[in-house]
């Protein structure tokens, strides 16, 4: 599929898709005319990239992680290195801290809302 079709199907801009390719996160074949052609699996790959960005991972970390994930179902493959495991564990701990901070913020907002409502 061409870049416009991939953008439409994933809701990701063509500019972002070009960036993903430049960062080594996404691979496209080139037609004789120079157009990008993506395989069907690129849809799942782009969705996964978006999820990882949303989790706060940077593109270089995502580039390390993607080879350790299967595109078809997102499940892990067996090629993760001990160093990557350590780095991903640190990322997970960072996300856990962010979740805890957000929960505290929500509790504070709930208290202010309850007070404002006169409870």
MDTraj code that builds the backbone (N, CA, C; nanometers):
import mdtraj as md
import numpy as np

residues = "UNK UNK UNK UNK UNK UNK UNK UNK UNK UNK UNK UNK UNK UNK UNK UNK UNK UNK UNK UNK UNK UNK UNK UNK UNK UNK UNK UNK UNK UNK UNK UNK UNK UNK UNK UNK UNK UNK UNK UNK UNK UNK UNK UNK UNK UNK UNK UNK UNK UNK UNK UNK UNK UNK UNK UNK UNK UNK UNK UNK UNK UNK UNK UNK UNK UNK UNK UNK UNK UNK UNK UNK UNK UNK UNK UNK UNK UNK UNK UNK UNK UNK UNK UNK UNK UNK UNK UNK UNK UNK UNK UNK UNK UNK UNK UNK UNK UNK UNK UNK UNK UNK UNK UNK UNK UNK UNK UNK UNK UNK UNK UNK UNK UNK UNK UNK UNK UNK UNK".split()
xyz = np.array([
    [0.0846, -0.1171, 0.0000],
    [0.0000, 0.0000, 0.0000],
    [0.0893, 0.1235, 0.0000],
    [0.0401, 0.2301, -0.0532],
    [0.1151, 0.3550, -0.0589],
    [0.1030, 0.4297, 0.0744],
    [0.1848, 0.5304, 0.0906],
    [0.1916, 0.6037, 0.2168],
    [0.0578, 0.6688, 0.2528],
    [-0.0144, 0.7201, 0.1554],
    [-0.1438, 0.7814, 0.1835],
    [-0.2443, 0.6822, 0.2389],
    [-0.2440, 0.5626, 0.1837],
    [-0.3334, 0.4568, 0.2322],
    [-0.2963, 0.4166, 0.3747],
    [-0.1663, 0.4034, 0.4019],
    [-0.1222, 0.3684, 0.5374],
    [-0.1606, 0.4789, 0.6352],
    [-0.1440, 0.6025, 0.5946],
    [-0.1824, 0.7150, 0.6797],
    [-0.3325, 0.7111, 0.7088],
    [-0.4116, 0.6870, 0.6069],
    [-0.5573, 0.6808, 0.6246],
    [-0.5982, 0.5686, 0.7176],
    [-0.5384, 0.4526, 0.6993],
    [-0.5774, 0.3346, 0.7777],
    [-0.5316, 0.3408, 0.9222],
    [-0.4254, 0.4159, 0.9490],
    [-0.3728, 0.4228, 1.0857],
    [-0.4050, 0.5528, 1.1568],
    [-0.4475, 0.6536, 1.0815],
    [-0.4736, 0.7838, 1.1416],
    [-0.3457, 0.8597, 1.1752],
    [-0.2365, 0.8200, 1.1148],
    [-0.1064, 0.8825, 1.1383],
    [-0.0693, 0.9613, 1.0127],
    [-0.0163, 1.0806, 1.0310],
    [0.0153, 1.1648, 0.9156],
    [0.1267, 1.1043, 0.8300],
    [0.1258, 1.1407, 0.7042],
    [0.2324, 1.0960, 0.6136],
    [0.3678, 1.1459, 0.6635],
    [0.3698, 1.2645, 0.7173],
    [0.4949, 1.3197, 0.7722],
    [0.5489, 1.2301, 0.8841],
    [0.4602, 1.1873, 0.9734],
    [0.5028, 1.0984, 1.0820],
    [0.5532, 0.9655, 1.0267],
    [0.4852, 0.9137, 0.9262],
    [0.5289, 0.7873, 0.8668],
    [0.6675, 0.8004, 0.8052],
    [0.6945, 0.9136, 0.7416],
    [0.8293, 0.9372, 0.6864],
    [0.9322, 0.9449, 0.7993],
    [0.8930, 1.0091, 0.9089],
    [0.9816, 1.0173, 1.0256],
    [1.0101, 0.8774, 1.0797],
    [0.9071, 0.7946, 1.0918],
    [0.9263, 0.6576, 1.1407],
    [1.0252, 0.5834, 1.0515],
    [1.0118, 0.6031, 0.9222],
    [1.1027, 0.5370, 0.8292],
    [1.2454, 0.5884, 0.8485],
    [1.2609, 0.7182, 0.8624],
    [1.3932, 0.7778, 0.8828],
    [1.4590, 0.7270, 1.0109],
    [1.3775, 0.7020, 1.1129],
    [1.4281, 0.6538, 1.2409],
    [1.4490, 0.5018, 1.2436],
    [1.4155, 0.4344, 1.1345],
    [1.4322, 0.2900, 1.1272],
    [1.3207, 0.2118, 1.1929],
    [1.2090, 0.2770, 1.2213],
    [1.0965, 0.2111, 1.2865],
    [1.0036, 0.1422, 1.1870],
    [1.0083, 0.1863, 1.0630],
    [0.9175, 0.1392, 0.9595],
    [0.9973, 0.1264, 0.8305],
    [0.9691, 0.0212, 0.7545],
    [1.0425, -0.0024, 0.6302],
    [0.9438, -0.0050, 0.5141],
    [0.9833, 0.0619, 0.4059],
    [0.9023, 0.0619, 0.2845],
    [0.9905, 0.0221, 0.1676],
    [0.9319, -0.0520, 0.0756],
    [0.9982, -0.0785, -0.0519],
    [0.9730, 0.0428, -0.1406],
    [1.0541, 0.0583, -0.2417],
    [1.0350, 0.1674, -0.3375],
    [0.9951, 0.1112, -0.4729],
    [0.8965, 0.1741, -0.5346],
    [0.8575, 0.1356, -0.6700],
    [0.9607, 0.1920, -0.7671],
    [0.9593, 0.1466, -0.8912],
    [1.0520, 0.2047, -0.9898],
    [1.0365, 0.3572, -1.0019],
    [0.9189, 0.4081, -0.9732],
    [0.8948, 0.5521, -0.9775],
    [0.9340, 0.6238, -0.8490],
    [0.9833, 0.5481, -0.7490],
    [1.0281, 0.6079, -0.6236],
    [0.9230, 0.6195, -0.5155],
    [0.8025, 0.5686, -0.5403],
    [0.6964, 0.5742, -0.4391],
    [0.7189, 0.4677, -0.3316],
    [0.6822, 0.5018, -0.2098],
    [0.6905, 0.4051, -0.0997],
    [0.5772, 0.3039, -0.1124],
    [0.6092, 0.1779, -0.0885],
    [0.5096, 0.0703, -0.0841],
    [0.5289, -0.0037, 0.0480],
    [0.4222, -0.0110, 0.1265],
    [0.4275, -0.0762, 0.2567],
    [0.3517, -0.2083, 0.2531],
    [0.3999, -0.3079, 0.3261],
    [0.3258, -0.4331, 0.3358],
    [0.2049, -0.4166, 0.4282],
    [0.1143, -0.5089, 0.4232],
    [-0.0046, -0.5066, 0.5089],
    [0.0334, -0.4999, 0.6570],
    [0.1416, -0.5676, 0.6956],
    [0.1849, -0.5696, 0.8359],
    [0.2248, -0.4314, 0.8863],
    [0.2467, -0.3363, 0.7964],
    [0.2847, -0.2008, 0.8389],
    [0.1739, -0.1345, 0.9212],
    [0.0492, -0.1716, 0.8965],
    [-0.0612, -0.1145, 0.9739],
    [-0.0428, -0.1491, 1.1217],
    [-0.0206, -0.2770, 1.1521],
    [0.0007, -0.3189, 1.2909],
    [0.1258, -0.2542, 1.3486],
    [0.2307, -0.2440, 1.2676],
    [0.3559, -0.1843, 1.3130],
    [0.3349, -0.0381, 1.3527],
    [0.2630, 0.0367, 1.2709],
    [0.2395, 0.1782, 1.3006],
    [0.1546, 0.1932, 1.4272],
    [0.0529, 0.1103, 1.4421],
    [-0.0292, 0.1139, 1.5630],
    [0.0584, 0.0875, 1.6860],
    [0.1460, -0.0103, 1.6756],
    [0.2354, -0.0434, 1.7866],
    [0.3298, 0.0733, 1.8177],
    [0.3842, 0.1356, 1.7151],
    [0.4726, 0.2503, 1.7340],
    [0.3974, 0.3613, 1.8075],
    [0.2749, 0.3861, 1.7662],
    [0.1937, 0.4888, 1.8319],
    [0.1708, 0.4555, 1.9798],
    [0.1440, 0.3295, 2.0092],
    [0.1243, 0.2887, 2.1486],
    [0.2505, 0.3129, 2.2308],
    [0.3643, 0.2808, 2.1728],
    [0.4906, 0.2975, 2.2452],
    [0.5247, 0.4449, 2.2648],
    [0.4975, 0.5282, 2.1652],
    [0.5155, 0.6724, 2.1828],
    [0.4221, 0.7236, 2.2922],
    [0.2985, 0.6769, 2.2918],
    [0.2008, 0.7203, 2.3925],
    [0.2442, 0.6805, 2.5334],
    [0.3185, 0.5706, 2.5428],
    [0.3690, 0.5261, 2.6731],
    [0.4899, 0.6083, 2.7166],
    [0.5366, 0.6977, 2.6296],
    [0.6465, 0.7855, 2.6667],
    [0.7835, 0.7405, 2.6212],
    [0.7893, 0.6350, 2.5408],
    [0.9194, 0.5902, 2.4915],
    [0.9647, 0.6795, 2.3769],
    [1.0941, 0.7030, 2.3676],
    [1.1495, 0.7829, 2.2581],
    [1.1747, 0.6911, 2.1380],
    [1.1978, 0.7521, 2.0222],
    [1.2122, 0.6734, 1.8995],
    [1.3321, 0.5791, 1.9046],
    [1.4415, 0.6196, 1.9698],
    [1.5576, 0.5294, 1.9754],
    [1.5269, 0.4059, 2.0611],
    [1.4519, 0.4232, 2.1684],
    [1.4130, 0.3093, 2.2524],
    [1.3147, 0.2201, 2.1771],
    [1.2232, 0.2821, 2.1047],
    [1.1273, 0.2051, 2.0249],
    [1.2013, 0.1240, 1.9189],
    [1.3017, 0.1838, 1.8577],
    [1.3801, 0.1127, 1.7557],
    [1.4490, -0.0097, 1.8157],
    [1.4905, -0.0016, 1.9411],
    [1.5505, -0.1175, 2.0074],
    [1.4462, -0.2225, 2.0409],
    [1.3283, -0.1776, 2.0751],
    [1.2229, -0.2676, 2.1218],
    [1.1515, -0.3408, 2.0091],
    [1.1260, -0.2733, 1.8977],
    [1.0461, -0.3325, 1.7904],
    [1.0975, -0.4672, 1.7398],
    [1.2289, -0.4861, 1.7249],
    [1.2737, -0.6183, 1.6786],
    [1.2411, -0.7310, 1.7773],
    [1.2093, -0.6938, 1.8992],
    [1.1768, -0.7937, 2.0011],
    [1.0274, -0.8237, 2.0072],
    [0.9506, -0.7634, 1.9172],
    [0.8060, -0.7833, 1.9144],
    [0.7644, -0.8364, 1.7784],
    [0.6687, -0.9264, 1.7784],
    [0.6150, -0.9763, 1.6520],
    [0.5092, -0.8788, 1.6030],
    [0.5132, -0.8472, 1.4742],
    [0.4188, -0.7499, 1.4195],
    [0.2754, -0.7992, 1.4195],
    [0.2547, -0.9261, 1.3961],
    [0.1182, -0.9741, 1.3775],
    [0.0346, -0.9686, 1.5044],
    [0.0955, -0.9943, 1.6186],
    [0.0171, -0.9945, 1.7417],
    [0.0785, -0.9112, 1.8537],
    [0.1935, -0.8510, 1.8304],
    [0.2556, -0.7668, 1.9317],
    [0.3184, -0.8420, 2.0469],
    [0.3130, -0.9719, 2.0415],
    [0.3712, -1.0526, 2.1489],
    [0.5234, -1.0508, 2.1367],
    [0.5932, -1.0787, 2.2453],
    [0.7396, -1.0750, 2.2398],
    [0.7986, -1.1885, 2.1575],
    [0.9105, -1.1598, 2.0956],
    [0.9899, -1.2652, 2.0349],
    [1.1016, -1.2977, 2.1348],
    [1.1878, -1.3855, 2.0985],
    [1.2880, -1.4325, 2.1951],
    [1.4227, -1.3632, 2.1816],
    [1.4296, -1.2443, 2.1206],
    [1.5611, -1.1866, 2.0955],
    [1.5958, -1.0664, 2.1838],
    [1.5191, -1.0401, 2.2872],
    [1.5511, -0.9286, 2.3767],
    [1.6820, -0.9563, 2.4497],
    [1.7665, -0.8541, 2.4585],
    [1.8948, -0.8684, 2.5268],
    [1.8790, -0.8300, 2.6736],
    [1.9688, -0.8774, 2.7594],
    [1.9624, -0.8372, 2.9007],
    [1.9687, -0.6849, 2.9184],
    [2.0485, -0.6164, 2.8371],
    [2.0576, -0.4705, 2.8465],
    [1.9233, -0.4061, 2.8149],
    [1.8571, -0.4549, 2.7094],
    [1.7268, -0.4005, 2.6739],
    [1.6262, -0.4272, 2.7843],
    [1.6309, -0.5445, 2.8435],
    [1.5398, -0.5767, 2.9541],
    [1.5595, -0.4778, 3.0680],
    [1.6836, -0.4468, 3.1005],
    [1.7132, -0.3500, 3.2069],
    [1.6573, -0.2130, 3.1718],
    [1.6785, -0.1702, 3.0476],
    [1.6301, -0.0390, 3.0043],
    [1.4780, -0.0337, 3.0031],
    [1.4156, -0.1404, 2.9570],
    [1.2695, -0.1423, 2.9528],
    [1.2102, -0.1500, 3.0933],
    [1.2783, -0.2169, 3.1834],
    [1.2331, -0.2201, 3.3226],
    [1.2356, -0.0798, 3.3814],
    [1.3391, -0.0043, 3.3497],
    [1.3474, 0.1343, 3.3959],
    [1.2340, 0.2178, 3.3355],
    [1.2026, 0.1949, 3.2092],
    [1.0915, 0.2663, 3.1449],
    [0.9595, 0.2320, 3.2129],
    [0.9420, 0.1041, 3.2449],
    [0.8193, 0.0618, 3.3119],
    [0.8073, 0.1277, 3.4482],
    [0.9175, 0.1361, 3.5211],
    [0.9162, 0.2015, 3.6525],
    [0.8820, 0.3496, 3.6388],
    [0.9328, 0.4135, 3.5330],
    [0.9004, 0.5543, 3.5078],
    [0.7509, 0.5702, 3.4817],
    [0.6937, 0.4791, 3.4023],
    [0.5502, 0.4833, 3.3730],
    [0.4698, 0.4611, 3.5009],
    [0.5148, 0.3672, 3.5853],
    [0.4459, 0.3440, 3.7133],
    [0.4453, 0.4702, 3.7990],
    [0.5575, 0.5441, 3.8002],
    [0.5635, 0.6690, 3.8768],
    [0.4670, 0.7719, 3.8193],
    [0.4597, 0.7778, 3.6860],
    [0.3667, 0.8713, 3.6221],
    [0.2222, 0.8370, 3.6570],
    [0.1903, 0.7092, 3.6578],
    [0.0547, 0.6658, 3.6929],
    [0.0228, 0.7056, 3.8364],
    [0.1170, 0.6838, 3.9270],
    [0.0959, 0.7202, 4.0674],
    [0.0740, 0.8714, 4.0801],
    [0.1524, 0.9502, 4.0077],
    [0.1356, 1.0962, 4.0104],
    [-0.0016, 1.1361, 3.9575],
    [-0.0449, 1.0735, 3.8495],
    [-0.1761, 1.1042, 3.7927],
    [-0.2889, 1.0660, 3.8884],
    [-0.2742, 0.9532, 3.9562],
    [-0.3763, 0.9128, 4.0527],
    [-0.3855, 1.0126, 4.1680],
    [-0.2702, 1.0619, 4.2150],
    [-0.2718, 1.1630, 4.3209],
    [-0.3383, 1.2916, 4.2708],
    [-0.3096, 1.3304, 4.1497],
    [-0.3721, 1.4504, 4.0919],
    [-0.5224, 1.4330, 4.0814],
    [-0.5653, 1.3135, 4.0395],
    [-0.7090, 1.2889, 4.0288],
    [-0.7754, 1.2955, 4.1662],
    [-0.7108, 1.2402, 4.2669],
    [-0.7664, 1.2462, 4.4020],
    [-0.7809, 1.3908, 4.4492],
    [-0.6812, 1.4731, 4.4204],
    [-0.6876, 1.6143, 4.4580],
    [-0.8027, 1.6828, 4.3858],
    [-0.8159, 1.6564, 4.2565],
    [-0.9265, 1.7147, 4.1807],
    [-1.0612, 1.6693, 4.2354],
    [-1.0721, 1.5423, 4.2701],
    [-1.1969, 1.4914, 4.3276],
    [-1.2315, 1.5638, 4.4568],
    [-1.1303, 1.5890, 4.5397],
    [-1.1538, 1.6607, 4.6657],
    [-1.2017, 1.8031, 4.6398],
    [-1.1398, 1.8692, 4.5444],
    [-1.1818, 2.0069, 4.5118],
    [-1.3221, 2.0065, 4.4535],
    [-1.3521, 1.9140, 4.3684],
    [-1.4874, 1.9045, 4.3093],
    [-1.5902, 1.8800, 4.4174],
    [-1.5618, 1.7852, 4.5073],
    [-1.6551, 1.7547, 4.6158],
    [-1.6766, 1.8769, 4.7052],
    [-1.5699, 1.9485, 4.7360],
    [-1.5805, 2.0680, 4.8199],
    [-1.6624, 2.1754, 4.7485],
    [-1.6368, 2.1934, 4.6203],
    [-1.7093, 2.2944, 4.5427],
    [-1.8578, 2.2616, 4.5324],
    [-1.8886, 2.1342, 4.5339],
    [-2.0300, 2.0927, 4.5269],
    [-2.0966, 2.1018, 4.6630],
    [-2.0203, 2.1306, 4.7672],
    [-2.0769, 2.1473, 4.9012],
    [-2.0890, 2.0203, 4.9801],
    [-2.0114, 1.9213, 4.9461],
    [-2.0192, 1.7942, 5.0201],
    [-1.9296, 1.7947, 5.1391],
])
top = md.Topology()
chain = top.add_chain()
for i, resn in enumerate(residues, 1):
    res = top.add_residue(resn, chain, resSeq=i)
    for name in ("N", "CA", "C"):
        top.add_atom(name, md.element.get_by_symbol(name[0]), res)
traj = md.Trajectory(xyz[None], top)
